[in-house]
């Protein structure tokens, strides 16, 4: 199975961003942090909970993130798989996690999430070109 390297990178970045959101949401939920009063529109858009996640969504995203991490660790530890097989399995795990997370989000949250992923990819691509 031949994988498109750019598609794999894009998927990995998307998944990493999704996992980051889950971690941020879990951390915010655990500490009870909220955005300070008087934040600007830019700050609120880049804030920890700009998606407006509910406590239930945060909890479910945290579980998805933990499951994803365990599955990826198991794949990495599996010495019977080739490097390409590991990459393919990890890509599938991340894609599955991203699908589960998108399933938790409202259409508005999905749109915000997609925009943040696009911005992240654009920034990451620009950073790679300059290095």
C-alpha positions as CSV (number, residue, x, y, z in Angstrom):
1,X,0.0,0.0,0.0
2,X,1.7,3.2,-1.2
3,X,1.0,6.2,0.9
4,X,1.1,9.8,-0.3
5,X,3.6,11.4,2.0
6,X,1.9,14.8,2.0
7,X,-1.4,13.3,2.8
8,X,0.2,11.3,5.7
9,X,1.8,14.5,7.0
10,X,-1.5,16.4,6.7
11,X,-3.4,13.6,8.5
12,X,-0.7,13.4,11.2
13,X,-0.9,17.2,11.8
14,X,-4.7,17.1,11.8
15,X,-4.7,14.3,14.3
16,X,-2.1,15.9,16.5
17,X,-4.2,19.1,16.6
18,X,-7.3,17.1,17.5
19,X,-5.3,15.4,20.3
20,X,-4.0,18.8,21.4
21,X,-7.6,20.1,21.7
22,X,-8.6,17.1,23.7
23,X,-5.6,17.6,26.1
24,X,-6.3,21.3,26.4
25,X,-10.0,20.7,27.1
26,X,-9.1,18.1,29.7
27,X,-6.6,20.4,31.4
28,X,-9.1,23.2,31.4
29,X,-11.8,21.0,32.8
30,X,-9.5,19.7,35.5
31,X,-8.3,23.1,36.6
32,X,-11.5,25.0,36.0
33,X,-9.7,27.7,34.1
34,X,-11.8,30.1,32.1
35,X,-10.9,33.0,29.8
36,X,-10.4,36.2,31.7
37,X,-13.1,38.9,31.3
38,X,-12.4,41.4,28.5
39,X,-10.5,39.1,26.1
40,X,-10.2,40.3,22.5
41,X,-11.8,38.4,19.7
42,X,-8.4,37.2,18.6
43,X,-7.6,35.9,22.1
44,X,-10.9,34.1,22.4
45,X,-10.5,32.5,19.0
46,X,-7.1,31.1,19.9
47,X,-8.2,30.4,23.5
48,X,-8.3,27.0,25.1
49,X,-12.0,26.4,24.5
50,X,-12.8,28.5,21.4
51,X,-14.8,25.6,20.2
52,X,-17.2,26.0,23.1
53,X,-17.0,22.4,24.3
54,X,-19.3,21.1,26.9
55,X,-18.0,19.1,29.9
56,X,-19.3,15.9,28.3
57,X,-17.5,16.7,25.1
58,X,-14.3,17.4,27.0
59,X,-14.6,14.1,28.8
60,X,-15.3,12.1,25.7
61,X,-12.4,13.8,23.8
62,X,-10.1,13.0,26.7
63,X,-11.1,9.3,26.5
64,X,-10.6,9.3,22.7
65,X,-7.2,10.9,23.1
66,X,-6.1,8.3,25.7
67,X,-7.3,5.4,23.6
68,X,-5.5,6.8,20.6
69,X,-2.3,7.2,22.6
70,X,-2.5,3.6,23.9
71,X,-3.2,2.2,20.4
72,X,-0.3,4.1,18.9
73,X,2.1,3.0,21.6
74,X,1.1,-0.6,21.0
75,X,1.7,-0.2,17.2
76,X,5.1,1.3,17.8
77,X,6.1,-1.5,20.2
78,X,5.0,-4.2,17.7
79,X,8.2,-5.4,16.2
80,X,6.4,-7.8,13.8
81,X,5.3,-4.8,11.7
82,X,7.4,-3.1,9.1
83,X,8.0,0.7,9.2
84,X,5.4,1.2,6.4
85,X,2.9,-1.0,8.2
86,X,3.3,0.9,11.4
87,X,2.8,4.2,9.6
88,X,-0.3,2.9,7.9
89,X,-1.8,1.6,11.2
90,X,-1.0,4.8,13.0
91,X,-2.6,6.8,10.2
92,X,-5.7,4.7,10.5
93,X,-5.8,5.2,14.3
94,X,-5.4,8.9,14.0
95,X,-8.0,9.1,11.3
96,X,-10.4,7.1,13.4
97,X,-9.8,9.3,16.4
98,X,-10.4,12.4,14.3
99,X,-13.6,11.0,13.0
100,X,-14.8,10.2,16.5
101,X,-14.0,13.7,17.7
102,X,-15.8,15.2,14.7
103,X,-18.8,13.0,15.6
104,X,-18.9,14.7,19.1
105,X,-18.9,18.2,17.7
106,X,-21.8,20.3,16.5
107,X,-21.7,21.6,12.9
108,X,-20.5,25.0,14.2
109,X,-17.8,23.4,16.3
110,X,-16.7,21.2,13.3
111,X,-16.4,24.3,11.2
112,X,-14.2,26.1,13.8
113,X,-12.2,23.0,14.3
114,X,-11.6,22.6,10.5
115,X,-10.6,26.3,10.3
116,X,-8.1,25.9,13.1
117,X,-6.6,22.7,11.5
118,X,-6.3,24.6,8.2
119,X,-4.6,27.5,9.9
120,X,-2.3,25.1,11.7
121,X,-1.4,23.3,8.5
122,X,-0.7,26.7,6.7
123,X,1.5,27.9,9.5
124,X,3.4,24.6,9.7
125,X,3.9,24.4,6.0
126,X,5.2,28.0,6.0
127,X,7.6,27.2,8.9
128,X,8.9,24.2,7.1
129,X,9.6,26.3,3.9
130,X,11.6,28.8,6.0
131,X,13.8,26.2,7.7
